[in-house]
Amino acid sequence: MSNTHLLLEWRRRWDRSLFQFLKRRVRSSVDVQDLAQETYLRLLRSRDLSDVRKPLAYLLQVASHVALEWGNRQARNAALGVVEAKDLIDEQLPELELDAGLTQQRIEQTLAACSPTMRAVLLLRLRDQRSCQEIANDLGISMRTVQRHLENGYARLRMAIEG
């Protein structure tokens, strides 16, 4: 049976369990729906699921990883002062879109001005959501060097965002 057919069956059987599991980990019902969708997408792209012995446990494990990454991303956004669009007031959107474009331009300029190593560390961490250890291994540098580049890079990005 293909992954698509298996996932349809899993969704029919355990969708409610997945939503309850995710609701315990996040506050917003919109986020729960997005996280459930991301869980199914990851499973769809994963290896052959026909040999999974405990499908519900596997489904919830993937959902746990998705929720953890979401939480880390939320914390990182809060640390950088990033505001999500759903938190914005509709009347402010045109001005905010202009500001967002300028901010994005400042971020790109800031990244371009960074050393190649710092830029790589920041992109691996923020865009690819890699751990410090993974970044250190990939770039062949120490964990302390990764942490130093992140600290300095975050400070530069904060200054760029604040204008």
C-alpha positions as CSV (number, residue, x, y, z in Angstrom):
1,M,0.0,0.0,0.0
2,S,1.3,3.5,-0.9
3,N,2.2,6.1,1.7
4,T,-0.8,8.2,0.4
5,H,-3.3,5.4,1.1
6,L,-1.7,4.6,4.5
7,L,-1.8,8.3,5.5
8,L,-5.5,8.6,4.5
9,E,-6.2,5.6,6.7
10,W,-4.1,6.9,9.5
11,R,-5.9,10.3,9.2
12,R,-9.3,8.7,9.3
13,R,-8.4,6.6,12.4
14,W,-6.2,9.0,14.4
15,D,-6.8,12.6,13.3
16,R,-8.7,13.4,16.5
17,S,-5.8,11.9,18.6
18,L,-3.3,14.0,16.6
19,F,-5.3,17.2,17.2
20,Q,-5.6,16.5,20.9
21,F,-1.9,15.7,21.2
22,L,-1.0,19.0,19.4
23,K,-3.5,21.1,21.4
24,R,-1.7,20.1,24.6
25,R,1.5,21.6,23.1
26,V,0.3,24.8,21.4
27,R,-2.3,27.4,22.3
28,S,-3.7,28.5,19.0
29,S,-6.1,26.3,17.1
30,V,-4.9,27.7,13.8
31,D,-1.4,26.6,14.7
32,V,-2.7,23.1,15.6
33,Q,-4.2,22.8,12.2
34,D,-1.0,24.0,10.5
35,L,1.1,21.6,12.7
36,A,-1.2,18.6,11.9
37,Q,-0.9,19.4,8.2
38,E,2.9,19.7,8.5
39,T,3.0,16.3,10.3
40,Y,1.1,14.6,7.4
41,L,3.3,16.3,4.8
42,R,6.4,15.0,6.5
43,L,5.0,11.5,6.7
44,L,4.0,11.7,3.0
45,R,7.6,12.6,2.1
46,S,9.1,10.0,4.4
47,R,10.2,6.5,3.8
48,D,7.9,3.6,3.1
49,L,5.4,3.6,6.0
50,S,4.0,0.1,5.4
51,D,6.5,-1.5,7.8
52,V,5.6,0.8,10.7
53,R,4.5,-1.4,13.6
54,K,2.9,1.2,15.8
55,P,1.4,3.8,13.5
56,L,-0.2,6.0,16.1
57,A,3.0,6.2,18.1
58,Y,5.0,7.0,15.0
59,L,2.4,9.7,14.0
60,L,2.6,11.3,17.4
61,Q,6.4,11.1,17.4
62,V,6.6,13.0,14.1
63,A,4.0,15.5,15.5
64,S,6.1,15.9,18.6
65,H,9.1,16.9,16.4
66,V,7.0,19.3,14.4
67,A,5.6,20.9,17.5
68,L,9.1,21.2,19.1
69,E,10.5,22.9,15.9
70,W,7.5,25.2,15.9
71,G,8.1,26.2,19.5
72,N,11.8,26.8,18.8
73,R,10.9,28.9,15.8
74,Q,8.4,30.9,17.9
75,A,11.0,31.5,20.6
76,R,13.6,32.5,18.0
77,N,11.1,34.9,16.3
78,A,10.3,36.5,19.7
79,A,14.1,36.9,20.4
80,L,14.5,38.6,17.1
81,G,11.5,40.8,17.6
82,V,9.6,39.3,14.6
83,V,5.9,39.8,14.6
84,E,3.7,37.3,12.8
85,A,1.2,38.6,10.2
86,K,-1.8,37.1,12.1
87,D,-1.0,39.4,15.0
88,L,-1.2,42.5,12.9
89,I,-4.1,44.8,12.6
90,D,-5.6,44.8,9.0
91,E,-5.5,48.6,8.6
92,Q,-1.8,48.6,9.2
93,L,-0.9,46.0,6.6
94,P,0.1,48.4,3.7
95,E,2.5,50.3,5.9
96,L,3.7,47.1,7.5
97,E,4.3,45.5,4.1
98,L,6.4,48.4,3.2
99,D,8.3,48.2,6.5
100,A,8.7,44.4,6.1
101,G,10.2,45.0,2.6
102,L,12.7,47.5,4.0
103,T,13.5,45.3,6.9
104,Q,14.0,42.3,4.6
105,Q,16.3,44.5,2.5
106,R,18.3,45.5,5.7
107,I,18.5,41.9,6.8
108,E,19.9,40.9,3.4
109,Q,22.4,43.7,3.4
110,T,23.5,42.7,7.0
111,L,23.9,39.1,5.9
112,A,25.9,40.2,2.9
113,A,28.2,42.3,5.1
114,C,28.9,39.3,7.4
115,S,31.9,37.0,7.0
116,P,31.1,33.9,5.0
117,T,31.4,31.8,8.1
118,M,29.0,34.0,10.1
119,R,26.5,34.1,7.2
120,A,26.6,30.3,6.9
121,V,26.1,29.8,10.6
122,L,23.1,32.2,10.7
123,L,21.5,30.7,7.6
124,L,22.0,27.1,8.8
125,R,20.5,28.1,12.2
126,L,17.6,30.4,11.1
127,R,16.7,29.1,7.7
128,D,17.5,25.4,8.0
129,Q,16.9,25.1,11.8
130,R,20.1,23.2,12.4
131,S,21.4,22.7,15.9
132,C,24.7,24.2,17.0
133,Q,26.4,20.8,17.0
134,E,25.2,20.1,13.4
135,I,26.5,23.4,12.2
136,A,29.8,22.9,13.9
137,N,30.1,19.4,12.3
138,D,29.0,20.7,8.9
139,L,31.4,23.7,8.9
140,G,34.3,22.0,10.7
141,I,34.4,24.6,13.4
142,S,34.0,24.4,17.2
143,M,30.7,24.7,19.1
144,R,32.1,27.9,20.8
145,T,32.8,29.4,17.4
146,V,29.3,28.6,16.2
147,Q,27.9,30.2,19.4
148,R,30.1,33.3,19.0
149,H,29.0,33.7,15.4
150,L,25.3,33.3,16.4
151,E,25.6,35.9,19.3
152,N,27.3,38.5,17.0
153,G,25.1,37.7,14.1
154,Y,21.9,38.0,16.2
155,A,23.1,41.3,17.5
156,R,23.7,42.6,13.9
157,L,20.3,41.3,12.8
158,R,18.6,42.9,15.7
159,M,20.2,46.3,14.8
160,A,19.1,45.8,11.2
161,I,15.5,45.0,12.2
162,E,15.3,48.0,14.6
163,G,16.5,50.3,11.8
